[in-house]
Amino acid sequence: MPESSNNYPAKENMLGTKPIPQLMLQFGIPSVISMFVNSIYNLVDQIFIGQRVGYLGNAATNVTFPFVTVSMAISLMIAVGTAANCGLNLGRRDQERADRTMCCGFFMAAVSSVILLVIGQLFMPPMLRLFGATDPVMPYAVPYARIYILGLPFTALGILCSDMIRADGNPSYTMKSMLAGAAFNIVFDYIFVFPLNMGVQGAALATILGQLLTLVINLRYIPKFKTLHFKKEYLRFDPSIATSILTVGFSSFITQSAMLVTQVVLNNQAVKYGALSEFGAEIPLTVFGIVGKINGLMVSVIMGMVVGCQPVYSFNYGAKKYSRVRELIRDSMITGTAIGLIGMACLQLFPQQLISIFGQEDALYNTFAVMAIRTMTIFIFILGVQMTAGTYFQAVGKPKYSILISLSRNLLFMVPFLIILPIFFGIKGIMYCYPASDVFAMTLSTALLVMEMRKLGKDDESAAAGA
């Protein structure tokens, strides 16, 4: 049996031998469930708040979400960069580098989340104003946000643990930990919001306790790692490893940061053009937040299948098994598009039923909500191509392309459309931005993937010739 460059025994990894369809099911399905459950966290808050407090309470969760996005941007940058680098190093049989990378990632996630927590507590009211909070919304937004961000360290470390456990070849474990946290969140959301009448504060508290439970369960896995080794002496900041983590993970940071900019522009445009319409400022602000999270719930299923296969990309690319990489790209696009079509059909057929889950409001509110859901999600099925492209380029250490793809939908296309289209179409122009951005981003992603598939074909021929 061959030895690694650091005297660790090199085992034959199933990521390089097991059939691609089987790996997609093994890694994709648990990832789908995990991401779906993760998307439910904030959505459950909105359901209970909407039923008990009303749409102003839901608006409060909407204007808090940009700060949550900032924390997610940093957490995902570290988690994805750590997992991808671990996979690449394992594929190259560099065990020590993989172990050091994992431990450095844990250190970075813990420190960065605590810093964000302190900043959030110090500057919360002005940030909420920046994110679009109006005077009627602020009394709900401030207490909700102050409690919610106490869970940032739990979230950051939980995300990193989940990615590392998947990289270790056990995605079903992360699925179970996420399900446990989500079940806790749902039960205590109800208890805190209804019997205890804690309002928005109760919803926020239930969320962070659910995230804590998920983290505790994930931390219990650390002694069970099979392909990686957690060592206390490696648990520190290593500049060279940190650079590799941040370089590969930067596209995830860009993706989330672009979402932040989009959310801030969207919220402020909703208030501005909503006030000029028959719907007023608060209805669009609330509805766009709800539609965004319903959309995110559907997207999480597509993303789960695509992102779940990231360890498979990293290992096989590092091992120069390019034919397997090409097969995975094709299968991922087909699967993502098929899932998206099912999601799009549900959103188009049952918009009123979906919006009513978040509280019973008047006819004006419902009219706007149904129109928003149908317009903003019509092209959700083409996101599978963009997600496949972004995940692939990130997993194989090509950050320039993954950053370009990450920027395309939310920043390069969405923000200009959010500024321009409402000038001509008013509040409806904000809705049109979503399908327009989806089409443009899909076109760019397709072009980059076609070029990459051709390159992989040539690399595969060269590797075969040299074997």
N, C-alpha and C positions, 0 to 999 in steps of 0.2 A: 504494500500500500504506500503511495507517495506521501512524503512529509511536507508540511508547510514550511515557509521561510523562517518560522519562529519556533520550530521544534514541537508544534502541536500536531497530533495525528490528524491527517486530512481524511474525513469521511466522505463517502459518496452521498451527495445531497440530492434528495428527491426532487428539488426544484429544477435540477438539470436532467432528470431522467423520466419522471412521471409524465404521461401524456398531458398536453396543454389543456384540453377540455376538462379533464379531471382536476387539474390544478385550479382552473378558473372556478369550478364548483367548490372545491375545498377552501380556497381563499376568498372567493367572491361572495358566497352566500353569508358567511359569518360577518364579513365586512359590510354587506348590505344591511343586515340586521343591526349591526353596531351603529352605522351612520344614521339609519332610520330612527333608531332609539335616541341618538344624540340630538337629532333635529326635533324630536318630540319635546325635549326639555323645555325650551322656551315656548313652544306651541301650547303645551299643557298649561303653562302659566296664563297664557292669553285666553284659553278656554274658560278656566275657572274665574279669572279676573273679569272677563266679559260677562259671564253669567251673574256674578255677584256685584261688581263695581260699576260696570258699564263701559262704553267705548272710550271714555277719557282714561280709564285705567289701562286699557289696551294701548292707547296712544303713548302712555308712560313707558311701557315695555319697548315700544318702537323707537322712542328717542334715546333709550338706554342702549339699544343694540349696537350703535356705532362704537361705543367704548368696548363692548364685548368683542366686536370685530377686531379692534386693535390688539386686544390680548390674544385672540385666536390667531392673528397674523404672526405674532412672535412665537407663540406656542407651536404652531404648525411648521414654521420655518425650522425650528430646532428639531421637532419630532421627525418630520419628513427627511430633513437633511441627515439626521443621525441614522435613521433606518436605511436610507438609500446607501450611505457610505458603509454601513455594516454589511449590507448585502453585496456590494461591490468588492469589499475586502475579503469576505468569505469566498466569493467566486474566484478571487485571485489566490486563495489559500493563505492569506495573511491574518492569522487568528489573533495575534496580539494587537494589531492595529484595530481590528473589529471590536475587541473588548475595550480598548482605551476609548474608542469613539462612543460606545454606548455609555460609559461612565461619565465622560465629559458632557454628553448630552443631558444626563440627569442633573448635573451641577448647573448647567446653563439654564435649564427650565425652571429650577427652583429659585435661583437668584433673580431672573428676569421677571417672574410672576410677582414676587414680593415688591420689587421696585414699582411695577405697574399698580399694585394695590395701594401703595402709599400715595402715588401721584393722583390716583382716582379719588381717594378720600379728601385730599387737599383742594382739588380744583373741580369738584363735581358740579355745583350749580352753573358756573360759566360754561362748562363743557356741554351740559344739557341744553343750554340756550343755543349754543353753536350748532347742536344736532337737531334743532328745529322745535324745541319745546315752547309751547305758548303759555300764557298766564294760567288758563284753566288746567293745563296739563302738569305744571310744575309741582303742585302739592302731592301728586301721585308719583311723579318721576323721581324726585330726590330720595324719599325713603326707600323706594324699590331699588334704585341703583346702589345706594350705600350698603345695603345688605347683600345684594347680588354679587358685587365685586369682592366681597370677603372670600368668595369661593375660587378666585382666580388661581391661587397655587394648587388647589385640588384639581382644577381643570387642566392646567398646564402639565402637571406630572401625570395625570391620568391619560392624557393624549399621548405623551411620550411612552408610557408603559404599554399602551395598546399597540402602538406601532412597533415597539421592540418585540412584544410577544408574537405579533404577526410575523415579523422577520425571523423569529425563532421557529416558525413553522406550526404555531398553535393558534390560528385565528378564532377557533371556536371558544377558547377561554376568554378572549376579550369580548366576544358576543355575550357570554354569560354574565360577565361583570357589568356590562352596559345594561343588560336586561334587569339585573338586580337593582342598579341605581335608578333606572327609569320607573320600575314598579314602586320603589320607595317614594320617588318624587310624586307620582300620581296619587298614591294613598294619602301622603301627608299634605299635598296641595289641597286636597279636599278637606282634610281635618283642620288645617290652619286657616283656610279661607272661609269655610262655612261654619262648622260647629264653634271654632274658637274666634271667628269673626276678625281675623288679623289683616284682611284686605291684601293690598299689594305686598306688604311686608311678609305676610305668611307665604305667599307664592314664591318670593325670592328665597326665603329661608328653606322651604322644601327643596328647591332646586339645588342649593349648595350642599345640603345634607345628602341628597342623592348622589351628587358628584363625589363627595367624600367617601361614600360607601363603595362606589366604583373604584376609586383609587386604592382603598384598603385591600379590596379583593385582588386588584392587579399587583400590588406590592407583594402579596403572598406568593406570587409566581416566581419572583426573582431567584430564590434558591433552586428552582426547577429548570432553569435555562439549560437547553441541550447543546445548541450551537454557539452560544455566547457565555462569557464568564464575567460576573459582576465582582469586581475587586475594590476594596475600600481605598487602596493606594492609588487607584486610577481615578478616583472621584475628585477631580479637580479641573481647573481651567487649563487646557493645553492649547496654546495659540495656533499651532499648525493644524491640529484636529478641528478646533473651533472654526478656523477659516474654511476647511473642507465642508463642515456641516452647514455653515451659513451660505456658502457658495451654492451648494446643491439645493438647499432649502429656500433660497431667496425667492424663487418663483412663487412658492406658497405664500410668502410674506407679501409679495407684489399682488397676488390674487386677492388676498384679504384686504390689503391696503386700498386696492382699487375699489373693492366693495365698500370700504369705508367712505371713500370720496363720493361714490355713487349714492350711498345712503344719505349722506349729509346734503348733497345737491338735491336729491329726490325729496327729502323731507321739507326743505326750504321752498322748493318749487311747488310742492303740494299745498303748503300753507299760502303761498303767494297767489297761485292761480285758482286754488279752491275758494279763497276769499272773494274772487271775482266771479264765481259761478253760483248757481243756485244751491250748491251743496255745502258751501261754507268752508272754513279752514280745517276744522277738526275731523270731519268725515273723511276727506281724502287722506289726511295724515294717518288716521287709524286704518283705513281700508288698505292702503298701499303697504303698510307694515304687515297686515294679516295675509294679504295676497303673496307678499314676498316670502313669508314663512310657509304658506301652503305650497308655493312653488319650490321652496327649499326642501320641503319634505319629499316631493316627487324627485327632485334633482338628487337627493341623498341616496335614493335607490340606484340611480344610474351611476353616481359617483362611487358608491360602495362597491359595485361590481368591478368598475374600472380601477379604482385606487387599491382595492384589495389585492390586485395582482402585481402591485409594485415590487414586492420581493422577488417575484418570478422574473420580471424584466431585469432587475439589477443583477441577480445571480447569473442568468444566462448570458447577458451582455458581457459581464466580467469574465465568464468562462468561454467567450467567443462562440457561443452556440447561436449564431445569427438566424438560422432557419426557424428555430423555436421562437425567437423574438418576433419575427415577421408573422408567424402563425398566430401568436398572441395578440398582436396589433389588429389583425383582421377580425379575429373572433371577438375581441373587445368592442370594436366599432359596431359590429352586427348586433351583439347582445345589448349594448347601450342604446342603440337606436330602437330596438324592439321594445325594451322596457319603457323608453320615452314615449312611444306611440300609445302604449296602454295608459300611461299616466295622463297624457294629453287628452285622450278620449274621456277619462273620468272627470277631468276638470271642465271639459266642454259640456258634458252631459248633465252634471250635477252641481252647478255653481251655487244655487240657492241653498241646497242641503248642506253644502260645506260651510258657507258663510254663517248659517244659522247656528252652527255649533258654538260660535264665539259670542252668542247672546242674541236675544230677540230685540231688534231695533225697528224703526219706522220704515215706511215704504220708500222714502227718499234715500235713506241709507242703503237699503237692500237693492234698489235700482242701480246705484253707483257701484256697489260691491260686485254684483253679477256681471255688469259690463266690464269691470276691471279684470276679473278672473278670466273671462273668455278672451279678452283682447291680449292680455299680458302673457298668457301661457300657450298661445296657439302653436308656437314653433319649439316647444320645449323638447320635442323628440330629437332635434338635430344637435342637442348639446352633447350627445354621446361621442361624436367625432372630436369635438374640442377637448373634452375631458380625457379621451384616450391619448390625444396628441400631447397634452400638457403632462399627464402622468408618465408617459413613456420618456419624454425628453428629460424630465426631472429624475426619473429612476436610473437613467444611464449616465447621468452627470453632464448633461448638455444644457446648462442653465440659460444661455442666451435665447434659445428657441422656446423653452418653457416660460421664460419671463415674457417674451413677445406674445405668446398665446394667452398667458394670464392677464396681460394688460389689455388685450384686444377688446373683449366683450364689455368689461366694466368701465374701462377708462378711455381707450382710444375711440370707441364707438358710442357707448352709452352716455357718457357725460356730455359730449357735444350735442347729441340728440336731445337730451334733457333740457339743454339750454335753448336749442333752436326750435324744435317741434311745437312746444307750448305757445310760442309766439304766433304761430299760424293756426293751431288747433285748440288752444286753451288747455283746460284740464285733461281733455282726451289725448292731447299730444304727449303727455307723460306716459300714457298707456301704450302708445304706438312705439315708444322707444325700445321696448323689450323685444318684440318680434324683429324689428329692424336690426338691432344689435346681434341677435341670435344668427341671423342670416349672414351678416358680414363676418362675424367671428368664425362661423363654420367654414366659410369659403377660404379664409386664411389658413385655418388648421388643416383642411384637406390638402391644400397646396404643399404645406410643409411635410405632411405625412407621406405624400406621393414621392417627394424627393428623397425622403429618408428610407422608404421601402426600397427604392432603386439602389441606394447606397448600401443597404444591408445585403441586398442580393449580390452585389459585387464583392463585398467583404466576405460573404459566405463562400463564394467561389474561390477567393484567395486563400481562405483558411483551409478549404478542402484540398487545394493544390499543394499547400505547404505541409499537409499532414503526413 
